[in-house]
């Protein structure tokens, strides 16, 4: 296979102000040390700041718990004990670590046996390029049904799809990241995010009006419309900004036209499809039988063993389909062959495993010291002092959320801190709490992947380096920043339209109570 030579220089035609700005972001960002070194420096900074904050007596009242939370020093006996006793656990319990490695076992084997390449050739060899961009974004946005698993499935597959049709694979990777990351909160379906956030919103709303209940469907109309909006906007960004900026990638040899699928590959794909349908049918049968063990209380699917264990079903799906395809082709002749393919896929993630060690320590130290809580609470209090009213205040709230999201990447944790302050405040100003929740979701989602605080940024960097060995954090930010800005502008504009024309964001839910 020809080796890609990515070109990140803007063509003369596209050498406008925006392109120069993005190139500047990339150059400056790439001066940031290697992510491992960067997080090592940040960890030392957290240690020093925790000592200074504790010495100054910094504290804040946690709005959810009503308790005064003081900044704790890592330069203390208690901090030293935490450092020594938690280091191993911080690493092994780091959520993305296990998730990525488990997914790599299944999706890696399917990739090694050639299942994805054959599927791409079969489905996309004659597909218009414009439809591929829309499809990647659409699937990526809906991917939040699979929670964090979408982060490690959609972007690498998108890169492969773009490459297979002669487009820049990094553009495909960026498109996939934009869909699953920046558009994470949107969906046609009621997802776990809806259930989690609405529960928090309902509880804090009772402070003002005990009768107010925010249900999981109260943002459904807005989030469904968001899927279509972000798909169109994201495709525009990919086709008009990101991919032109990347230029035409060059190869060592002239790229040959992709060969058609062989009869044996067709047979393998048919067998794989049958196994995939049988697996999906079996899971669906178990899921929908009366008193299914895969359902939660009252027959719930959103809050159920099925959703909490979705990663297991995804792993099983890729292992079965990959094994079937490889077995039919004769690539897998015995169990040891499948094990070898899985081992190779784990070897490919070795750089990520090393990086996770220092990232996990940094995030754990930041949380233990209560620095994140103090910064979030003080930032929220600052918004309360701004003398704004009506829709402009909601827009400011969205922007403040985006800034806090650069620090606290967990949406549930951030909403748990912000909701007790802002939901009652906005309710007193006649805003419906579900509308305030929508504003939060916009800010929380759009900036997900332009901050190194997001653990999965390390995963995306690992994928990016596959196509550009010199890529760094600045490269990643310069790729995703156009989507962040475009999504924010489009989302805020749609929020204003919903508010001005009193379009309900969910069944019976408008901007005002």
Secondary structure as a PSIPRED ss2 file (coil, helix, strand):
# PSIPRED VFORMAT (PSIPRED V4.0)

   1 X C   1.000  0.000  0.000
   2 X C   1.000  0.000  0.000
   3 X C   1.000  0.000  0.000
   4 X E   0.000  0.000  1.000
   5 X E   0.000  0.000  1.000
   6 X C   1.000  0.000  0.000
   7 X C   1.000  0.000  0.000
   8 X C   1.000  0.000  0.000
   9 X C   1.000  0.000  0.000
  10 X C   1.000  0.000  0.000
  11 X C   1.000  0.000  0.000
  12 X C   1.000  0.000  0.000
  13 X C   1.000  0.000  0.000
  14 X C   1.000  0.000  0.000
  15 X C   1.000  0.000  0.000
  16 X C   1.000  0.000  0.000
  17 X H   0.000  1.000  0.000
  18 X H   0.000  1.000  0.000
  19 X H   0.000  1.000  0.000
  20 X H   0.000  1.000  0.000
  21 X H   0.000  1.000  0.000
  22 X H   0.000  1.000  0.000
  23 X H   0.000  1.000  0.000
  24 X H   0.000  1.000  0.000
  25 X H   0.000  1.000  0.000
  26 X H   0.000  1.000  0.000
  27 X H   0.000  1.000  0.000
  28 X H   0.000  1.000  0.000
  29 X H   0.000  1.000  0.000
  30 X C   1.000  0.000  0.000
  31 X C   1.000  0.000  0.000
  32 X C   1.000  0.000  0.000
  33 X C   1.000  0.000  0.000
  34 X C   1.000  0.000  0.000
  35 X H   0.000  1.000  0.000
  36 X H   0.000  1.000  0.000
  37 X H   0.000  1.000  0.000
  38 X H   0.000  1.000  0.000
  39 X H   0.000  1.000  0.000
  40 X H   0.000  1.000  0.000
  41 X H   0.000  1.000  0.000
  42 X H   0.000  1.000  0.000
  43 X H   0.000  1.000  0.000
  44 X H   0.000  1.000  0.000
  45 X H   0.000  1.000  0.000
  46 X H   0.000  1.000  0.000
  47 X H   0.000  1.000  0.000
  48 X H   0.000  1.000  0.000
  49 X H   0.000  1.000  0.000
  50 X H   0.000  1.000  0.000
  51 X H   0.000  1.000  0.000
  52 X H   0.000  1.000  0.000
  53 X H   0.000  1.000  0.000
  54 X H   0.000  1.000  0.000
  55 X H   0.000  1.000  0.000
  56 X C   1.000  0.000  0.000
  57 X C   1.000  0.000  0.000
  58 X C   1.000  0.000  0.000
  59 X E   0.000  0.000  1.000
  60 X E   0.000  0.000  1.000
  61 X E   0.000  0.000  1.000
  62 X C   1.000  0.000  0.000
  63 X C   1.000  0.000  0.000
  64 X C   1.000  0.000  0.000
  65 X C   1.000  0.000  0.000
  66 X C   1.000  0.000  0.000
  67 X C   1.000  0.000  0.000
  68 X E   0.000  0.000  1.000
  69 X E   0.000  0.000  1.000
  70 X E   0.000  0.000  1.000
  71 X C   1.000  0.000  0.000
  72 X C   1.000  0.000  0.000
  73 X C   1.000  0.000  0.000
  74 X C   1.000  0.000  0.000
  75 X C   1.000  0.000  0.000
  76 X C   1.000  0.000  0.000
  77 X H   0.000  1.000  0.000
  78 X H   0.000  1.000  0.000
  79 X H   0.000  1.000  0.000
  80 X H   0.000  1.000  0.000
  81 X H   0.000  1.000  0.000
  82 X H   0.000  1.000  0.000
  83 X H   0.000  1.000  0.000
  84 X H   0.000  1.000  0.000
  85 X H   0.000  1.000  0.000
  86 X H   0.000  1.000  0.000
  87 X H   0.000  1.000  0.000
  88 X H   0.000  1.000  0.000
  89 X H   0.000  1.000  0.000
  90 X H   0.000  1.000  0.000
  91 X H   0.000  1.000  0.000
  92 X H   0.000  1.000  0.000
  93 X C   1.000  0.000  0.000
  94 X C   1.000  0.000  0.000
  95 X H   0.000  1.000  0.000
  96 X H   0.000  1.000  0.000
  97 X H   0.000  1.000  0.000
  98 X H   0.000  1.000  0.000
  99 X H   0.000  1.000  0.000
 100 X H   0.000  1.000  0.000
 101 X H   0.000  1.000  0.000
 102 X H   0.000  1.000  0.000
 103 X H   0.000  1.000  0.000
 104 X H   0.000  1.000  0.000
 105 X H   0.000  1.000  0.000
 106 X H   0.000  1.000  0.000
 107 X H   0.000  1.000  0.000
 108 X H   0.000  1.000  0.000
 109 X H   0.000  1.000  0.000
 110 X H   0.000  1.000  0.000
 111 X H   0.000  1.000  0.000
 112 X H   0.000  1.000  0.000
 113 X C   1.000  0.000  0.000
 114 X C   1.000  0.000  0.000
 115 X H   0.000  1.000  0.000
 116 X H   0.000  1.000  0.000
 117 X H   0.000  1.000  0.000
 118 X H   0.000  1.000  0.000
 119 X H   0.000  1.000  0.000
 120 X H   0.000  1.000  0.000
 121 X H   0.000  1.000  0.000
 122 X H   0.000  1.000  0.000
 123 X H   0.000  1.000  0.000
 124 X H   0.000  1.000  0.000
 125 X C   1.000  0.000  0.000
 126 X C   1.000  0.000  0.000
 127 X C   1.000  0.000  0.000
 128 X C   1.000  0.000  0.000
 129 X H   0.000  1.000  0.000
 130 X H   0.000  1.000  0.000
 131 X H   0.000  1.000  0.000
 132 X H   0.000  1.000  0.000
 133 X H   0.000  1.000  0.000
 134 X H   0.000  1.000  0.000
 135 X H   0.000  1.000  0.000
 136 X H   0.000  1.000  0.000
 137 X H   0.000  1.000  0.000
 138 X H   0.000  1.000  0.000
 139 X H   0.000  1.000  0.000
 140 X H   0.000  1.000  0.000
 141 X H   0.000  1.000  0.000
 142 X H   0.000  1.000  0.000
 143 X H   0.000  1.000  0.000
 144 X H   0.000  1.000  0.000
 145 X H   0.000  1.000  0.000
 146 X H   0.000  1.000  0.000
 147 X H   0.000  1.000  0.000
 148 X H   0.000  1.000  0.000
 149 X H   0.000  1.000  0.000
 150 X H   0.000  1.000  0.000
 151 X H   0.000  1.000  0.000
 152 X H   0.000  1.000  0.000
 153 X C   1.000  0.000  0.000
 154 X H   0.000  1.000  0.000
 155 X H   0.000  1.000  0.000
 156 X H   0.000  1.000  0.000
 157 X H   0.000  1.000  0.000
 158 X H   0.000  1.000  0.000
 159 X H   0.000  1.000  0.000
 160 X H   0.000  1.000  0.000
 161 X H   0.000  1.000  0.000
 162 X H   0.000  1.000  0.000
 163 X H   0.000  1.000  0.000
 164 X H   0.000  1.000  0.000
 165 X C   1.000  0.000  0.000
 166 X C   1.000  0.000  0.000
 167 X C   1.000  0.000  0.000
 168 X C   1.000  0.000  0.000
 169 X H   0.000  1.000  0.000
 170 X H   0.000  1.000  0.000
 171 X H   0.000  1.000  0.000
 172 X H   0.000  1.000  0.000
 173 X H   0.000  1.000  0.000
 174 X H   0.000  1.000  0.000
 175 X H   0.000  1.000  0.000
 176 X H   0.000  1.000  0.000
 177 X H   0.000  1.000  0.000
 178 X H   0.000  1.000  0.000
 179 X H   0.000  1.000  0.000
 180 X H   0.000  1.000  0.000
 181 X H   0.000  1.000  0.000
 182 X H   0.000  1.000  0.000
 183 X C   1.000  0.000  0.000
 184 X C   1.000  0.000  0.000
 185 X C   1.000  0.000  0.000
 186 X C   1.000  0.000  0.000
 187 X C   1.000  0.000  0.000
 188 X C   1.000  0.000  0.000
 189 X C   1.000  0.000  0.000
 190 X C   1.000  0.000  0.000
 191 X C   1.000  0.000  0.000
 192 X H   0.000  1.000  0.000
 193 X H   0.000  1.000  0.000
 194 X H   0.000  1.000  0.000
 195 X H   0.000  1.000  0.000
 196 X H   0.000  1.000  0.000
 197 X H   0.000  1.000  0.000
 198 X H   0.000  1.000  0.000
 199 X H   0.000  1.000  0.000
 200 X H   0.000  1.000  0.000
 201 X H   0.000  1.000  0.000
 202 X H   0.000  1.000  0.000
 203 X H   0.000  1.000  0.000
 204 X H   0.000  1.000  0.000
 205 X H   0.000  1.000  0.000
 206 X C   1.000  0.000  0.000
 207 X C   1.000  0.000  0.000
 208 X C   1.000  0.000  0.000
 209 X C   1.000  0.000  0.000
 210 X C   1.000  0.000  0.000
 211 X C   1.000  0.000  0.000
 212 X C   1.000  0.000  0.000
 213 X C   1.000  0.000  0.000
 214 X C   1.000  0.000  0.000
 215 X C   1.000  0.000  0.000
 216 X C   1.000  0.000  0.000
 217 X C   1.000  0.000  0.000
 218 X C   1.000  0.000  0.000
 219 X C   1.000  0.000  0.000
 220 X H   0.000  1.000  0.000
 221 X H   0.000  1.000  0.000
 222 X H   0.000  1.000  0.000
 223 X H   0.000  1.000  0.000
 224 X H   0.000  1.000  0.000
 225 X H   0.000  1.000  0.000
 226 X H   0.000  1.000  0.000
 227 X H   0.000  1.000  0.000
 228 X H   0.000  1.000  0.000
 229 X H   0.000  1.000  0.000
 230 X H   0.000  1.000  0.000
 231 X H   0.000  1.000  0.000
 232 X H   0.000  1.000  0.000
 233 X H   0.000  1.000  0.000
 234 X H   0.000  1.000  0.000
 235 X H   0.000  1.000  0.000
 236 X H   0.000  1.000  0.000
 237 X H   0.000  1.000  0.000
 238 X H   0.000  1.000  0.000
 239 X H   0.000  1.000  0.000
 240 X H   0.000  1.000  0.000
 241 X H   0.000  1.000  0.000
 242 X H   0.000  1.000  0.000
 243 X H   0.000  1.000  0.000
 244 X H   0.000  1.000  0.000
 245 X H   0.000  1.000  0.000
 246 X H   0.000  1.000  0.000
 247 X C   1.000  0.000  0.000
 248 X C   1.000  0.000  0.000
 249 X C   1.000  0.000  0.000
 250 X E   0.000  0.000  1.000
 251 X E   0.000  0.000  1.000
 252 X C   1.000  0.000  0.000
 253 X C   1.000  0.000  0.000
 254 X C   1.000  0.000  0.000
 255 X C   1.000  0.000  0.000
 256 X C   1.000  0.000  0.000
 257 X C   1.000  0.000  0.000
 258 X C   1.000  0.000  0.000
 259 X C   1.000  0.000  0.000
 260 X C   1.000  0.000  0.000
 261 X C   1.000  0.000  0.000
 262 X C   1.000  0.000  0.000
 263 X H   0.000  1.000  0.000
 264 X H   0.000  1.000  0.000
 265 X H   0.000  1.000  0.000
 266 X H   0.000  1.000  0.000
 267 X H   0.000  1.000  0.000
 268 X H   0.000  1.000  0.000
 269 X H   0.000  1.000  0.000
 270 X H   0.000  1.000  0.000
 271 X H   0.000  1.000  0.000
 272 X H   0.000  1.000  0.000
 273 X H   0.000  1.000  0.000
 274 X H   0.000  1.000  0.000
 275 X H   0.000  1.000  0.000
 276 X H   0.000  1.000  0.000
 277 X H   0.000  1.000  0.000
 278 X H   0.000  1.000  0.000
 279 X H   0.000  1.000  0.000
 280 X H   0.000  1.000  0.000
 281 X H   0.000  1.000  0.000
 282 X H   0.000  1.000  0.000
 283 X H   0.000  1.000  0.000
 284 X H   0.000  1.000  0.000
 285 X H   0.000  1.000  0.000
 286 X H   0.000  1.000  0.000
 287 X H   0.000  1.000  0.000
 288 X H   0.000  1.000  0.000
 289 X C   1.000  0.000  0.000
 290 X C   1.000  0.000  0.000
 291 X C   1.000  0.000  0.000
 292 X C   1.000  0.000  0.000
 293 X C   1.000  0.000  0.000
 294 X C   1.000  0.000  0.000
 295 X C   1.000  0.000  0.000
 296 X C   1.000  0.000  0.000
 297 X H   0.000  1.000  0.000
 298 X H   0.000  1.000  0.000
 299 X H   0.000  1.000  0.000
 300 X C   1.000  0.000  0.000
 301 X C   1.000  0.000  0.000
 302 X C   1.000  0.000  0.000
 303 X C   1.000  0.000  0.000
 304 X C   1.000  0.000  0.000
 305 X H   0.000  1.000  0.000
 306 X H   0.000  1.000  0.000
 307 X H   0.000  1.000  0.000
 308 X H   0.000  1.000  0.000
 309 X C   1.000  0.000  0.000
 310 X H   0.000  1.000  0.000
 311 X H   0.000  1.000  0.000
 312 X H   0.000  1.000  0.000
 313 X H   0.000  1.000  0.000
 314 X H   0.000  1.000  0.000
 315 X H   0.000  1.000  0.000
 316 X H   0.000  1.000  0.000
 317 X H   0.000  1.000  0.000
 318 X H   0.000  1.000  0.000
 319 X H   0.000  1.000  0.000
 320 X H   0.000  1.000  0.000
 321 X H   0.000  1.000  0.000
 322 X H   0.000  1.000  0.000
 323 X H   0.000  1.000  0.000
 324 X H   0.000  1.000  0.000
 325 X H   0.000  1.000  0.000
 326 X H   0.000  1.000  0.000
 327 X H   0.000  1.000  0.000
 328 X H   0.000  1.000  0.000
 329 X H   0.000  1.000  0.000
 330 X C   1.000  0.000  0.000
 331 X C   1.000  0.000  0.000
 332 X C   1.000  0.000  0.000
 333 X C   1.000  0.000  0.000
 334 X C   1.000  0.000  0.000
 335 X H   0.000  1.000  0.000
 336 X H   0.000  1.000  0.000
 337 X H   0.000  1.000  0.000
 338 X H   0.000  1.000  0.000
 339 X H   0.000  1.000  0.000
 340 X H   0.000  1.000  0.000
 341 X H   0.000  1.000  0.000
 342 X H   0.000  1.000  0.000
 343 X H   0.000  1.000  0.000
 344 X H   0.000  1.000  0.000
 345 X H   0.000  1.000  0.000
 346 X H   0.000  1.000  0.000
 347 X H   0.000  1.000  0.000
 348 X C   1.000  0.000  0.000
 349 X C   1.000  0.000  0.000
 350 X H   0.000  1.000  0.000
 351 X H   0.000  1.000  0.000
 352 X H   0.000  1.000  0.000
 353 X H   0.000  1.000  0.000
 354 X H   0.000  1.000  0.000
 355 X H   0.000  1.000  0.000
 356 X H   0.000  1.000  0.000
 357 X H   0.000  1.000  0.000
 358 X H   0.000  1.000  0.000
 359 X H   0.000  1.000  0.000
 360 X H   0.000  1.000  0.000
 361 X H   0.000  1.000  0.000
 362 X H   0.000  1.000  0.000
 363 X H   0.000  1.000  0.000
 364 X H   0.000  1.000  0.000
 365 X H   0.000  1.000  0.000
 366 X H   0.000  1.000  0.000
 367 X H   0.000  1.000  0.000
 368 X H   0.000  1.000  0.000
 369 X C   1.000  0.000  0.000
 370 X C   1.000  0.000  0.000
 371 X H   0.000  1.000  0.000
 372 X H   0.000  1.000  0.000
 373 X H   0.000  1.000  0.000
 374 X H   0.000  1.000  0.000
 375 X H   0.000  1.000  0.000
 376 X H   0.000  1.000  0.000
 377 X H   0.000  1.000  0.000
 378 X H   0.000  1.000  0.000
 379 X H   0.000  1.000  0.000
 380 X H   0.000  1.000  0.000
 381 X H   0.000  1.000  0.000
 382 X H   0.000  1.000  0.000
 383 X H   0.000  1.000  0.000
 384 X H   0.000  1.000  0.000
 385 X C   1.000  0.000  0.000
 386 X C   1.000  0.000  0.000
 387 X C   1.000  0.000  0.000
 388 X C   1.000  0.000  0.000
 389 X C   1.000  0.000  0.000
 390 X H   0.000  1.000  0.000
 391 X H   0.000  1.000  0.000
 392 X H   0.000  1.000  0.000
 393 X H   0.000  1.000  0.000
 394 X H   0.000  1.000  0.000
 395 X H   0.000  1.000  0.000
 396 X H   0.000  1.000  0.000
 397 X H   0.000  1.000  0.000
 398 X H   0.000  1.000  0.000
 399 X H   0.000  1.000  0.000
 400 X H   0.000  1.000  0.000
 401 X H   0.000  1.000  0.000
 402 X H   0.000  1.000  0.000
 403 X H   0.000  1.000  0.000
 404 X H   0.000  1.000  0.000
 405 X H   0.000  1.000  0.000
 406 X C   1.000  0.000  0.000
 407 X C   1.000  0.000  0.000
 408 X C   1.000  0.000  0.000
 409 X C   1.000  0.000  0.000
 410 X C   1.000  0.000  0.000
 411 X H   0.000  1.000  0.000
 412 X H   0.000  1.000  0.000
 413 X H   0.000  1.000  0.000
 414 X H   0.000  1.000  0.000
 415 X H   0.000  1.000  0.000
 416 X H   0.000  1.000  0.000
 417 X H   0.000  1.000  0.000
 418 X H   0.000  1.000  0.000
 419 X H   0.000  1.000  0.000
 420 X H   0.000  1.000  0.000
 421 X H   0.000  1.000  0.000
 422 X H   0.000  1.000  0.000
 423 X H   0.000  1.000  0.000
 424 X H   0.000  1.000  0.000
 425 X H   0.000  1.000  0.000
 426 X H   0.000  1.000  0.000
 427 X H   0.000  1.000  0.000
 428 X H   0.000  1.000  0.000
 429 X C   1.000  0.000  0.000
 430 X C   1.000  0.000  0.000
 431 X E   0.000  0.000  1.000
 432 X C   1.000  0.000  0.000
 433 X H   0.000  1.000  0.000
 434 X H   0.000  1.000  0.000
 435 X H   0.000  1.000  0.000
 436 X H   0.000  1.000  0.000
 437 X H   0.000  1.000  0.000
 438 X H   0.000  1.000  0.000
 439 X H   0.000  1.000  0.000
 440 X H   0.000  1.000  0.000
 441 X H   0.000  1.000  0.000
 442 X H   0.000  1.000  0.000
 443 X H   0.000  1.000  0.000
 444 X H   0.000  1.000  0.000
 445 X H   0.000  1.000  0.000
 446 X H   0.000  1.000  0.000
 447 X C   1.000  0.000  0.000
 448 X C   1.000  0.000  0.000
 449 X C   1.000  0.000  0.000
 450 X C   1.000  0.000  0.000
 451 X C   1.000  0.000  0.000
 452 X C   1.000  0.000  0.000
 453 X C   1.000  0.000  0.000
 454 X C   1.000  0.000  0.000
 455 X C   1.000  0.000  0.000
 456 X H   0.000  1.000  0.000
 457 X H   0.000  1.000  0.000
 458 X H   0.000  1.000  0.000
 459 X H   0.000  1.000  0.000
 460 X H   0.000  1.000  0.000
 461 X H   0.000  1.000  0.000
 462 X H   0.000  1.000  0.000
 463 X H   0.000  1.000  0.000
 464 X H   0.000  1.000  0.000
 465 X H   0.000  1.000  0.000
 466 X H   0.000  1.000  0.000
 467 X H   0.000  1.000  0.000
 468 X C   1.000  0.000  0.000
 469 X C   1.000  0.000  0.000
 470 X C   1.000  0.000  0.000
 471 X C   1.000  0.000  0.000
 472 X C   1.000  0.000  0.000
 473 X H   0.000  1.000  0.000
 474 X H   0.000  1.000  0.000
 475 X H   0.000  1.000  0.000
 476 X H   0.000  1.000  0.000
 477 X H   0.000  1.000  0.000
 478 X H   0.000  1.000  0.000
 479 X H   0.000  1.000  0.000
 480 X H   0.000  1.000  0.000
 481 X H   0.000  1.000  0.000
 482 X H   0.000  1.000  0.000
 483 X H   0.000  1.000  0.000
 484 X H   0.000  1.000  0.000
 485 X H   0.000  1.000  0.000
 486 X H   0.000  1.000  0.000
 487 X H   0.000  1.000  0.000
 488 X H   0.000  1.000  0.000
 489 X H   0.000  1.000  0.000
 490 X H   0.000  1.000  0.000
 491 X H   0.000  1.000  0.000
 492 X H   0.000  1.000  0.000
 493 X H   0.000  1.000  0.000
 494 X H   0.000  1.000  0.000
 495 X H   0.000  1.000  0.000
 496 X H   0.000  1.000  0.000
 497 X H   0.000  1.000  0.000
 498 X H   0.000  1.000  0.000
 499 X H   0.000  1.000  0.000
 500 X H   0.000  1.000  0.000
 501 X C   1.000  0.000  0.000
 502 X C   1.000  0.000  0.000
 503 X C   1.000  0.000  0.000
 504 X C   1.000  0.000  0.000
 505 X C   1.000  0.000  0.000
 506 X E   0.000  0.000  1.000
 507 X C   1.000  0.000  0.000
 508 X C   1.000  0.000  0.000
 509 X E   0.000  0.000  1.000
 510 X C   1.000  0.000  0.000
 511 X C   1.000  0.000  0.000
 512 X E   0.000  0.000  1.000
 513 X C   1.000  0.000  0.000
